[in-house]
């Protein structure tokens, strides 16, 4: 059974940085990418960034230039380096195994982590 475990969230001030980690265990089928989603209170879950096994990446416009997604295939770990954090980045961040298409679209898979909370104060 596949498990995704996120960590690294916390309470920071605007302008600070955080690094989120997602550790995957088990065999993930029908997936070529890992993605980070976030869900703010009262809002829909949105894709923040995704990375394929060949390190092709996709970012939401709101985080381009501030966030960097990376992965270590051997360790089955994906990171999200978040710099210059803003209060609007406040959300619960989730890891997901899905499919990133050449067109740039991302389809999430069924497996999600429990989430890690990021709170950015102004």
Short mmCIF file of the C-alpha atoms (twelve columns), coordinates in Angstrom:
data_MODEL
# 
_entry.id   MODEL 
# 
loop_
_atom_site.group_PDB 
_atom_site.id 
_atom_site.type_symbol 
_atom_site.label_atom_id 
_atom_site.label_alt_id 
_atom_site.label_comp_id 
_atom_site.label_asym_id 
_atom_site.label_seq_id 
_atom_site.Cartn_x 
_atom_site.Cartn_y 
_atom_site.Cartn_z 
_atom_site.pdbx_PDB_model_num 
ATOM 1   C CA . UNK A 1   0.000   0.000  0.000   1 
ATOM 2   C CA . UNK A 2   1.308   3.398  -0.992  1 
ATOM 3   C CA . UNK A 3   1.776   6.017  1.682   1 
ATOM 4   C CA . UNK A 4   2.758   9.651  1.340   1 
ATOM 5   C CA . UNK A 5   3.942   11.477 4.437   1 
ATOM 6   C CA . UNK A 6   4.452   15.220 4.406   1 
ATOM 7   C CA . UNK A 7   6.492   17.217 6.885   1 
ATOM 8   C CA . UNK A 8   8.138   20.583 7.288   1 
ATOM 9   C CA . UNK A 9   5.208   22.919 7.775   1 
ATOM 10  C CA . UNK A 10  5.076   25.553 10.457  1 
ATOM 11  C CA . UNK A 11  4.411   29.130 11.425  1 
ATOM 12  C CA . UNK A 12  6.652   31.705 9.791   1 
ATOM 13  C CA . UNK A 13  6.651   35.389 9.007   1 
ATOM 14  C CA . UNK A 14  6.213   36.922 5.597   1 
ATOM 15  C CA . UNK A 15  9.459   36.774 3.663   1 
ATOM 16  C CA . UNK A 16  10.690  33.653 5.430   1 
ATOM 17  C CA . UNK A 17  11.395  30.281 3.870   1 
ATOM 18  C CA . UNK A 18  10.244  26.735 4.519   1 
ATOM 19  C CA . UNK A 19  11.117  23.403 3.003   1 
ATOM 20  C CA . UNK A 20  8.418   20.775 2.816   1 
ATOM 21  C CA . UNK A 21  9.206   17.105 2.397   1 
ATOM 22  C CA . UNK A 22  7.111   14.232 1.109   1 
ATOM 23  C CA . UNK A 23  8.297   10.690 1.677   1 
ATOM 24  C CA . UNK A 24  6.690   7.990  -0.425  1 
ATOM 25  C CA . UNK A 25  6.622   4.334  0.454   1 
ATOM 26  C CA . UNK A 26  5.308   1.455  -1.578  1 
ATOM 27  C CA . UNK A 27  4.882   1.132  -5.314  1 
ATOM 28  C CA . UNK A 28  3.027   3.922  -7.060  1 
ATOM 29  C CA . UNK A 29  1.458   2.770  -10.278 1 
ATOM 30  C CA . UNK A 30  0.053   4.787  -13.166 1 
ATOM 31  C CA . UNK A 31  2.027   7.838  -12.106 1 
ATOM 32  C CA . UNK A 32  4.890   9.726  -13.682 1 
ATOM 33  C CA . UNK A 33  4.983   12.676 -11.344 1 
ATOM 34  C CA . UNK A 34  4.665   13.948 -7.822  1 
ATOM 35  C CA . UNK A 35  2.745   17.068 -7.042  1 
ATOM 36  C CA . UNK A 36  2.249   19.480 -4.186  1 
ATOM 37  C CA . UNK A 37  -1.230  20.836 -3.648  1 
ATOM 38  C CA . UNK A 38  -2.487  23.303 -1.082  1 
ATOM 39  C CA . UNK A 39  -5.846  24.108 0.369   1 
ATOM 40  C CA . UNK A 40  -6.546  27.343 2.159   1 
ATOM 41  C CA . UNK A 41  -9.574  27.738 4.446   1 
ATOM 42  C CA . UNK A 42  -12.719 28.093 2.400   1 
ATOM 43  C CA . UNK A 43  -10.933 27.500 -0.886  1 
ATOM 44  C CA . UNK A 44  -10.521 24.614 -3.267  1 
ATOM 45  C CA . UNK A 45  -7.416  22.523 -3.298  1 
ATOM 46  C CA . UNK A 46  -5.013  23.815 -5.936  1 
ATOM 47  C CA . UNK A 47  -1.893  22.486 -7.590  1 
ATOM 48  C CA . UNK A 48  1.213   24.336 -6.498  1 
ATOM 49  C CA . UNK A 49  3.955   22.420 -8.287  1 
ATOM 50  C CA . UNK A 50  4.657   19.077 -9.880  1 
ATOM 51  C CA . UNK A 51  7.723   17.197 -11.028 1 
ATOM 52  C CA . UNK A 52  8.126   14.133 -13.201 1 
ATOM 53  C CA . UNK A 53  10.607  11.321 -12.776 1 
ATOM 54  C CA . UNK A 54  12.657  13.056 -15.486 1 
ATOM 55  C CA . UNK A 55  12.489  16.306 -13.477 1 
ATOM 56  C CA . UNK A 56  10.166  18.155 -15.800 1 
ATOM 57  C CA . UNK A 57  8.357   20.681 -13.652 1 
ATOM 58  C CA . UNK A 58  5.194   22.720 -13.519 1 
ATOM 59  C CA . UNK A 59  4.380   25.620 -11.200 1 
ATOM 60  C CA . UNK A 60  1.310   27.637 -10.408 1 
ATOM 61  C CA . UNK A 61  1.719   31.235 -11.540 1 
ATOM 62  C CA . UNK A 62  1.341   32.438 -7.976  1 
ATOM 63  C CA . UNK A 63  4.500   30.647 -6.836  1 
ATOM 64  C CA . UNK A 64  6.772   30.903 -9.871  1 
ATOM 65  C CA . UNK A 65  10.134  32.324 -8.919  1 
ATOM 66  C CA . UNK A 66  9.520   31.689 -5.218  1 
ATOM 67  C CA . UNK A 67  8.948   27.936 -4.911  1 
ATOM 68  C CA . UNK A 68  11.127  25.124 -6.207  1 
ATOM 69  C CA . UNK A 69  10.115  21.482 -6.415  1 
ATOM 70  C CA . UNK A 70  12.740  18.757 -6.483  1 
ATOM 71  C CA . UNK A 71  12.931  15.030 -5.973  1 
ATOM 72  C CA . UNK A 72  15.260  12.204 -5.130  1 
ATOM 73  C CA . UNK A 73  14.064  9.108  -6.935  1 
ATOM 74  C CA . UNK A 74  16.344  6.797  -5.006  1 
ATOM 75  C CA . UNK A 75  14.919  8.021  -1.704  1 
ATOM 76  C CA . UNK A 76  11.348  8.385  -2.988  1 
ATOM 77  C CA . UNK A 77  11.281  11.885 -1.583  1 
ATOM 78  C CA . UNK A 78  9.957   15.124 -3.005  1 
ATOM 79  C CA . UNK A 79  10.687  18.552 -1.586  1 
ATOM 80  C CA . UNK A 80  9.085   21.924 -1.973  1 
ATOM 81  C CA . UNK A 81  11.401  24.802 -1.186  1 
ATOM 82  C CA . UNK A 82  9.295   27.859 -0.459  1 
ATOM 83  C CA . UNK A 83  11.009  31.236 -0.358  1 
ATOM 84  C CA . UNK A 84  9.664   34.737 0.083   1 
ATOM 85  C CA . UNK A 85  6.545   33.387 1.705   1 
ATOM 86  C CA . UNK A 86  3.426   35.529 1.715   1 
ATOM 87  C CA . UNK A 87  0.355   35.425 3.940   1 
ATOM 88  C CA . UNK A 88  -1.624  34.141 0.959   1 
ATOM 89  C CA . UNK A 89  0.576   31.035 0.958   1 
ATOM 90  C CA . UNK A 90  -1.096  30.009 4.210   1 
ATOM 91  C CA . UNK A 91  -2.700  26.610 3.650   1 
ATOM 92  C CA . UNK A 92  -2.448  22.922 4.294   1 
ATOM 93  C CA . UNK A 93  -0.024  21.460 1.795   1 
ATOM 94  C CA . UNK A 94  -0.563  17.969 0.429   1 
ATOM 95  C CA . UNK A 95  1.617   15.605 -1.536  1 
ATOM 96  C CA . UNK A 96  0.175   13.569 -4.382  1 
ATOM 97  C CA . UNK A 97  1.296   11.045 -6.959  1 
ATOM 98  C CA . UNK A 98  -0.225  11.726 -10.342 1 
ATOM 99  C CA . UNK A 99  0.416   12.339 -14.014 1 
ATOM 100 C CA . UNK A 100 2.002   15.434 -15.534 1 
ATOM 101 C CA . UNK A 101 1.254   15.584 -19.233 1 
ATOM 102 C CA . UNK A 102 3.423   17.147 -21.900 1 
ATOM 103 C CA . UNK A 103 0.656   19.660 -22.385 1 
ATOM 104 C CA . UNK A 104 1.284   20.870 -18.844 1 
ATOM 105 C CA . UNK A 105 -1.849  19.463 -17.343 1 
ATOM 106 C CA . UNK A 106 -1.662  17.488 -14.135 1 
ATOM 107 C CA . UNK A 107 -4.065  14.771 -13.107 1 
ATOM 108 C CA . UNK A 108 -3.887  13.845 -9.434  1 
ATOM 109 C CA . UNK A 109 -3.870  10.248 -8.349  1 
ATOM 110 C CA . UNK A 110 -5.934  8.735  -5.585  1 
ATOM 111 C CA . UNK A 111 -3.197  8.668  -2.977  1 
ATOM 112 C CA . UNK A 112 -2.764  11.718 -0.774  1 
ATOM 113 C CA . UNK A 113 -0.714  12.447 2.294   1 
ATOM 114 C CA . UNK A 114 -2.203  13.771 5.517   1 
ATOM 115 C CA . UNK A 115 -1.000  17.284 4.809   1 
ATOM 116 C CA . UNK A 116 1.288   19.705 6.569   1 
ATOM 117 C CA . UNK A 117 0.103   23.130 7.672   1 
ATOM 118 C CA . UNK A 118 1.890   26.287 6.624   1 
ATOM 119 C CA . UNK A 119 0.948   29.540 8.271   1 
ATOM 120 C CA . UNK A 120 2.522   32.795 7.142   1 
ATOM 121 C CA . UNK A 121 1.959   35.821 9.317   1 
ATOM 122 C CA . UNK A 122 2.194   39.356 8.001   1 
# 
